[in-house]
Amino acid sequence: MDFEKVKAIVSDIKSKQPNIDRVLFVGCGASMADLYPGYYFISHESTKLLSAIYTANEFNYDTPKGVGENTIVITASLGGTTPESVAATKKARELGTHVVTLSMAEDSPIIKETEYKVVHGFHENYAAKTEKMTYCLALAVEIVQEFEGYEFYDEALDAFKGMPDLIENAVKSVGPMAKEFGEKYRDEKTIYVLSSGASLGVAYSTASFLFMEMQWIAAPTVHTGEYFHGPFELTEKDAPYLLFMNDGKTRHLDARALTFLQRFDAQITNIDAKDYGLNEVASENVIDYFNPMIHTGVMRVFAEELAKARKHPLTKRRYMWKLTY
Ligand SMILES: O=P(O)(O)OC[C@H]1O[C@](O)(CO)[C@@H](O)[C@@H]1O
């Protein structure tokens, strides 16, 4: 990741508008989910900036009041062509906001509409698959640092540096576990996906895109804090769950759900950030925000093994790219 680029963008925005009062995150599908860590960071670390996340067409059709020259809008689209996200980027600029766009595709329609482009990797390796969300978090960290100061800025920078190797080392070690996951869950019709904190977006992304879109397996997303307020009624022996356990402040919520699941002998796969040494690269002051990257990198291997076990490639679709909708 090119952090100098992130700094240059935020500094340029500040030179044009020193009174930013909100940062909005807009995208569709997995790209919206990848924006979640940035949104979560600002909503927890800023005392001044309002932060919100929208699926693009909600931003387009029910645009929040107060969006204008004091707003930064961060949009994202992996391929850069999703019409709703392209339209949101255009709309955000028409409203006079400062628009930064993350995309893998340099000359894509979304990049043509934006003011500040960030072109990220994806296919190179597993760490690259987390680059979009990492850039989004980096923008959020830099925005808070520039506009009000962030106490743990240097610790965050150290964590950014350590993440790519941590992810690549983690994925090398998970092969057998991922294979076991694929074999165990291959015939499931439903998999419940749980997490909390900054990784809630990873749970949503895994459930909605890796499982529902790419494997056609029903997959409710459940916040581990909310699990006890309804969803736990479905817990029973061998019911299939996937937990993304965080290392950080919300670990207590995840552990509480895990204990209850174990009590009823549910079938649980726990992708625990602690098992991959996240705390070796991220200090306790910033660790919460880096869980999504390790969870995403590791989950990709699990999804690949599930696809293999089910003989259902991750690229297979019934409707997407085939029908007009
Ligand atoms: O990130 P992009 O290119 O805008 O693509 C969004 C599309 O990709 C997915 O995130 C994953 O296929 C879909 O959910 C969504 O429709």
The ligand as an SDF file (V2000), in Angstrom:
LIG
                    3D

 16 16  0  0  0  0  0  0  0  0999 V2000
  -16.8970   -4.0990   -6.4490 O   0  0  0  0  0  0  0  0  0  0  0  0
  -17.6880   -3.9270   -7.6890 P   0  0  0  0  0  0  0  0  0  0  0  0
  -16.8750   -4.1000   -8.9300 O   0  0  0  0  0  0  0  0  0  0  0  0
  -18.4710   -2.6650   -7.6830 O   0  0  0  0  0  0  0  0  0  0  0  0
  -18.7060   -5.1000   -7.7860 O   0  0  0  0  0  0  0  0  0  0  0  0
  -19.7930   -5.2120   -6.9390 C   0  0  0  0  0  0  0  0  0  0  0  0
  -20.3510   -6.5700   -7.1750 C   0  0  0  0  0  0  0  0  0  0  0  0
  -19.3580   -7.5290   -6.8010 O   0  0  0  0  0  0  0  0  0  0  0  0
  -19.7970   -8.2300   -5.6660 C   0  0  0  0  0  0  0  0  0  0  0  0
  -19.4020   -7.5040   -4.5530 O   0  0  0  0  0  0  0  0  0  0  0  0
  -19.1760   -9.5930   -5.6130 C   0  0  0  0  0  0  0  0  0  0  0  0
  -19.3900  -10.2860   -6.8050 O   0  0  0  0  0  0  0  0  0  0  0  0
  -21.2810   -8.1980   -5.8230 C   0  0  0  0  0  0  0  0  0  0  0  0
  -21.8850   -8.4030   -4.6410 O   0  0  0  0  0  0  0  0  0  0  0  0
  -21.5690   -6.8370   -6.3790 C   0  0  0  0  0  0  0  0  0  0  0  0
  -22.7320   -6.8210   -7.1800 O   0  0  0  0  0  0  0  0  0  0  0  0
  1  2  2  0
  2  3  1  0
  2  4  1  0
  2  5  1  0
  5  6  1  0
  6  7  1  0
  7  8  1  0
  7 15  1  0
  8  9  1  0
  9 10  1  0
  9 11  1  0
  9 13  1  0
 11 12  1  0
 13 14  1  0
 13 15  1  0
 15 16  1  0
M  END
$$$$
